[in-house]
Amino acid sequence: MRTADPYVKSVLSLKGDPAVGHAIFQINCAGCHGWEADGRVGPSLQGVSKHKSPYGLIHQVISGETPPMPKFQPNPQEMADLLSYLETL
């Protein structure tokens, strides 16, 4: 993923709200990654921001390249909120 990508640049220019990001996670991600992001069908996301860059996390969410994870492209503010939440894990 190019850091010059307009979507990525837009996401990274915004301040995310981890509480809103948690709600987005619960609605869209918890079914596979667990209510507390501790893994179910999908892997645990505990500490994920220590292993993946913000660019890598954005790419993982929007690409759909790792089945069974679906392609998901929230609007830039929602993605910033989701990143902010993932940083708290």
C-alpha positions as CSV (number, residue, x, y, z in Angstrom):
1,M,0.0,0.0,0.0
2,R,1.4,3.4,-1.0
3,T,1.5,6.0,1.8
4,A,0.6,8.5,-0.9
5,D,-2.8,6.8,-1.3
6,P,-5.4,9.5,-0.8
7,Y,-7.5,7.3,1.5
8,V,-4.5,6.4,3.7
9,K,-3.4,10.0,3.8
10,S,-6.9,11.1,4.8
11,V,-7.1,8.4,7.6
12,L,-3.7,9.3,9.0
13,S,-4.5,13.0,9.0
14,L,-7.4,12.5,11.4
15,K,-7.5,12.0,15.2
16,G,-9.2,8.8,16.0
17,D,-11.5,8.2,19.0
18,P,-10.8,4.8,20.6
19,A,-14.3,4.6,22.2
20,V,-16.0,5.1,18.8
21,G,-13.4,2.7,17.3
22,H,-14.3,0.1,19.9
23,A,-18.0,0.4,18.8
24,I,-17.0,0.0,15.2
25,F,-14.9,-3.1,16.1
26,Q,-17.8,-4.6,18.1
27,I,-20.2,-4.2,15.1
28,N,-17.8,-5.3,12.3
29,C,-15.0,-7.3,13.7
30,A,-15.8,-9.0,17.0
31,G,-17.8,-11.8,15.4
32,C,-14.5,-13.2,14.1
33,H,-11.8,-11.6,16.3
34,G,-13.7,-12.0,19.6
35,W,-15.5,-9.5,21.8
36,E,-12.2,-8.4,23.5
37,A,-10.2,-8.9,20.3
38,D,-8.7,-12.0,21.8
39,G,-9.3,-14.3,18.8
40,R,-12.0,-16.7,17.6
41,V,-12.2,-17.5,13.9
42,G,-9.8,-14.7,13.2
43,P,-6.6,-14.2,15.2
44,S,-6.2,-12.3,18.4
45,L,-5.5,-8.6,17.8
46,Q,-4.0,-8.0,21.3
47,G,-0.9,-6.0,20.7
48,V,-1.5,-5.8,16.9
49,S,-0.3,-2.2,16.7
50,K,3.1,-3.3,18.0
51,H,3.5,-5.7,15.1
52,K,1.9,-3.8,12.2
53,S,2.3,-0.2,11.2
54,P,-0.8,2.0,10.7
55,Y,-0.3,1.5,7.0
56,G,-0.3,-2.3,7.4
57,L,-3.4,-2.2,9.6
58,I,-5.3,-0.1,7.1
59,H,-4.2,-2.4,4.3
60,Q,-5.3,-5.5,6.2
61,V,-8.7,-4.0,6.9
62,I,-9.5,-2.7,3.4
63,S,-7.8,-5.2,1.2
64,G,-9.7,-8.5,1.7
65,E,-6.5,-10.3,0.9
66,T,-6.5,-12.6,3.8
67,P,-9.7,-14.8,3.6
68,P,-12.0,-15.3,5.3
69,M,-11.6,-11.6,6.4
70,P,-13.9,-9.6,4.1
71,K,-13.0,-6.5,2.3
72,F,-14.1,-3.6,4.5
73,Q,-13.6,0.1,3.8
74,P,-15.0,2.4,6.5
75,N,-15.0,6.1,5.8
76,P,-11.7,7.8,6.8
77,Q,-12.9,9.0,10.2
78,E,-14.2,5.5,11.1
79,M,-10.9,4.0,10.0
80,A,-9.0,6.5,12.2
81,D,-11.3,5.6,15.1
82,L,-10.7,1.9,14.5
83,L,-6.9,2.4,14.4
84,S,-7.1,4.4,17.6
85,Y,-8.9,1.5,19.3
86,L,-6.5,-1.1,18.0
87,E,-3.6,0.9,19.5
88,T,-5.2,0.4,22.9
89,L,-5.0,-3.4,22.7
